[in-house]
């Protein structure tokens, strides 16, 4: 699992996900953009989607660290995690 910031809004789920050296912004399952820093990703997303009323500070978003699910047990049938993008 990649490090990401998550915020549920009235218009859908927004995620800012680390993707290599860049940060991808997803609105539900659709990519909104890619940015060099998480801060520029947040600013650009707030400008592009004003109707979502996204908070301007990252500490108001839920942060999920990179290895958050590393402790998860894999079942005998295997675990299939949906991938965005």
N, C-alpha and C positions, 0 to 999 in steps of 0.2 A: 504494500500500500504506500502511495506517495504522500508526502506532507501536503496538507491542504487546509484552507480556511473555508468554513461553510456558514451560510446564512439563509434561513428560510424566509421568504418574503411572500406577500400576497400574490405576486405574479409568478412564483415558482422558486425552486431551490437554486441558489447561486453558490458556486464553488470556485475558489482560486487555488489551483493545483500546481505544485512544483513539477516541471517537466524538463528535465535536464538542467540547462542553465536559465531557462525561461519559466515564466508563470503563465499557465493557461487559465482563461476565465470561461466557465461553463454556466449557462442558464438552462436548468434542467439538463437535457442531453445535447444541447447545441452550443458549439464553441462561439464565444463572443469575441475573443482576441487573445493575443500572446504579447507578453511584456517582459522587459529585462528585470524589473524589480516588483515585489509584491505591492509596494506602495503605489507605483504607477498603474498597476493592474486595478487596484481599488479605485483610484481616481478616475481612470478611463471608464470603468464599469458604472460608476455613479453618474458620469456625464452621459453615457450611452443609454442608461436605463433609469431615468429620473423617477418614473412611475413606481419603481420598486422600493423607493425610499430606503436605500441601503445606508447603514451607519458609516460614518467617515473615519472611524478609528478601528483598526484591526483587533484591538482588545475586546470589541463588542461582537466579534465573529467567533464562532467555535473553531478552535484550532485542533486538528487531528495530526499528531506527530507521525513521522515516516514509518515507524515500526509498530504502530498501534495494535495491529492484529497479528503480530509475530507469535503471540502466545496461543492463538486459536488452534484447536485440535482439528486435524483433518480426518474426516470420516472414511470408512472403508470404500465408499463409492466415490470419494474425492469431493472436494469443495470447489464450486464454480462461483467465482466472484465476478459480477458484471463490471466490465471496463467501460469507461466513458471515452467518447471520441472515436 
